């Protein structure tokens, strides 16, 4: 199978709603998503995403045969952190364990460092999300520390891990 990253389209609303209806996906995401997540919610998200500043928000659908199977976004930070972006991503459960997440993170980071002035990209998965931590490690991110008692999700206090990758680190070596 071939996967691609592409910008979101309004026509993706149905597939996006289906992805975010799944509790297995939602339990590892931050709060703030409505439940149930409807096509109207997806259209509102897509409208906001498509209207966002393309130098501040880098949002991609992870697609297989042009159907979204996940999402990846990088969000530029502000002020003294303006050359840093936070990375977030998710895949539908039918696509877990196939290397798609690692591939998508690598592709997005290479794209960002080649086309923007970003110096650093970081991610903060829940410490118990071992699969997401492994994706980041395989994509060349370095664990910088554990953020103890950093989140409350579904009534539980959770640790998070801080991973980052900086420009020039773990870049693919040119073929000579």
C-alpha positions as CSV (number, residue, x, y, z in Angstrom):
1,X,0.0,0.0,0.0
2,X,1.1,3.5,-0.7
3,X,0.5,6.3,1.8
4,X,0.7,10.0,1.2
5,X,0.5,13.2,3.1
6,X,-1.7,15.8,1.6
7,X,-3.6,18.9,2.7
8,X,-7.0,18.3,4.1
9,X,-10.1,18.9,1.8
10,X,-13.6,19.7,2.8
11,X,-14.6,16.4,1.1
12,X,-12.7,14.5,3.8
13,X,-15.3,15.4,6.5
14,X,-17.0,12.0,6.5
15,X,-13.7,10.1,6.8
16,X,-12.5,12.5,9.5
17,X,-15.7,12.1,11.5
18,X,-15.4,8.3,11.3
19,X,-11.8,8.4,12.6
20,X,-12.7,10.6,15.6
21,X,-15.8,8.6,16.6
22,X,-13.5,5.7,17.6
23,X,-12.8,5.8,21.4
24,X,-9.5,4.0,20.9
25,X,-8.3,7.1,18.9
26,X,-9.8,9.6,21.3
27,X,-8.4,8.2,24.5
28,X,-4.9,9.2,23.5
29,X,-5.8,12.7,22.2
30,X,-6.2,15.9,24.1
31,X,-9.6,16.9,25.3
32,X,-11.7,19.4,23.5
33,X,-13.2,17.2,20.8
34,X,-17.0,17.0,20.8
35,X,-18.5,13.5,21.3
36,X,-20.1,12.2,19.3
37,X,-17.9,13.7,16.6
38,X,-20.1,14.5,13.6
39,X,-19.6,15.4,10.0
40,X,-20.6,19.0,11.0
41,X,-17.8,19.0,13.6
42,X,-15.4,17.7,10.9
43,X,-16.5,20.4,8.5
44,X,-16.0,23.1,11.1
45,X,-12.5,21.8,11.9
46,X,-11.6,21.6,8.2
47,X,-12.9,25.1,7.5
48,X,-10.8,26.5,10.4
49,X,-7.8,24.5,9.3
50,X,-8.0,25.5,5.6
51,X,-8.4,29.2,6.7
52,X,-5.4,29.1,9.0
53,X,-2.1,30.9,8.2
54,X,0.0,28.4,6.1
55,X,3.1,29.7,7.9
56,X,1.7,28.9,11.3
57,X,-0.3,25.7,10.9
58,X,0.9,22.8,8.8
59,X,-1.9,20.3,8.7
60,X,-2.0,17.1,6.6
61,X,-4.3,14.2,6.1
62,X,-2.5,10.8,6.1
63,X,-4.1,9.1,3.2
64,X,-4.2,5.6,1.7
65,X,-5.7,5.4,-1.8
66,X,-6.8,9.1,-1.3
67,X,-8.9,8.2,1.8
68,X,-7.8,9.8,5.1
69,X,-6.7,7.1,7.6
70,X,-5.1,9.7,10.0
71,X,-4.0,13.2,10.7
72,X,-0.8,15.0,11.3
73,X,-0.3,18.6,12.2
74,X,2.6,20.9,13.2
75,X,1.7,24.1,15.0
76,X,4.2,27.0,15.1
77,X,4.7,28.4,18.6
78,X,4.9,32.1,19.4
79,X,7.2,34.8,20.7
80,X,10.7,33.4,21.5
81,X,9.6,30.0,20.4
82,X,8.5,31.2,16.9
83,X,10.9,28.8,15.2
84,X,9.5,25.8,17.1
85,X,6.5,23.8,16.3
86,X,4.4,21.2,18.2
87,X,3.7,18.0,16.4
88,X,0.5,16.0,16.8
89,X,-0.8,13.0,14.9
90,X,-3.2,10.0,15.1
91,X,-4.2,7.0,12.9
92,X,-7.3,5.0,12.8
93,X,-6.9,1.6,14.6
94,X,-7.1,-0.4,11.4
95,X,-3.8,1.2,10.4
96,X,-1.9,0.8,13.7
97,X,1.3,-1.3,13.7
98,X,2.0,-0.9,10.0
99,X,4.7,1.7,10.1
100,X,2.4,4.4,8.8
101,X,2.9,6.7,11.8
102,X,6.7,6.6,11.7
103,X,6.6,7.1,7.9
104,X,4.2,10.1,8.2
105,X,6.2,11.8,11.0
106,X,9.5,11.4,9.1
107,X,8.0,12.8,5.9
108,X,6.4,15.7,7.7
109,X,9.5,16.6,9.6
110,X,11.7,16.5,6.4
111,X,9.1,18.6,4.7
112,X,9.0,21.2,7.5
113,X,12.8,21.5,7.8
114,X,13.2,21.8,4.0
115,X,10.4,24.4,3.5
116,X,10.2,26.4,6.7
117,X,12.5,28.2,9.1
118,X,11.7,25.9,11.9
119,X,14.6,24.8,14.1
120,X,12.8,22.4,16.4
121,X,9.7,20.2,16.3
122,X,8.5,18.7,19.6
123,X,5.7,16.3,20.6
124,X,4.3,15.5,24.1
125,X,2.6,12.1,24.0
126,X,1.1,10.6,27.2
127,X,3.8,8.5,28.8
128,X,1.6,5.4,28.7
129,X,1.1,5.8,24.9
130,X,4.0,3.4,24.2
131,X,3.2,3.1,20.5
132,X,3.3,6.9,19.9
133,X,6.6,7.2,21.9
134,X,8.0,4.4,19.7
135,X,6.9,6.2,16.5
136,X,8.8,9.3,17.6
137,X,11.9,7.4,18.5
138,X,11.9,5.6,15.2
139,X,11.4,8.9,13.4
140,X,14.6,10.3,15.0
141,X,13.1,12.3,17.9
142,X,15.1,12.4,21.2
143,X,13.4,11.9,24.6
144,X,14.2,15.0,26.6
145,X,12.3,14.2,29.7
146,X,9.2,13.2,31.5
147,X,6.6,15.9,32.4
148,X,5.3,14.5,35.7
149,X,1.6,14.9,36.5
150,X,1.3,17.1,33.4
151,X,-2.2,16.2,32.3
152,X,-5.6,15.2,33.5
153,X,-7.4,12.9,31.0
154,X,-10.7,11.1,31.8
155,X,-10.2,11.8,35.5
156,X,-6.7,10.4,35.6
157,X,-3.5,12.3,36.3
158,X,-1.0,11.4,33.7
159,X,2.7,11.9,32.9
160,X,3.7,13.0,29.5
161,X,7.0,12.7,27.7
162,X,8.8,15.5,25.9
163,X,10.4,14.4,22.5
164,X,12.1,16.7,20.1
165,X,13.9,16.7,16.8
166,X,16.1,19.7,15.8
167,X,17.1,20.8,12.3
168,X,20.1,18.8,11.1
169,X,19.6,15.9,13.5
170,X,19.0,12.5,12.0
171,X,18.6,13.9,8.6
172,X,18.9,11.3,5.8
173,X,22.4,11.1,4.5
174,X,22.7,12.0,0.8
175,X,23.4,9.2,-1.6
176,X,26.7,9.7,-3.3
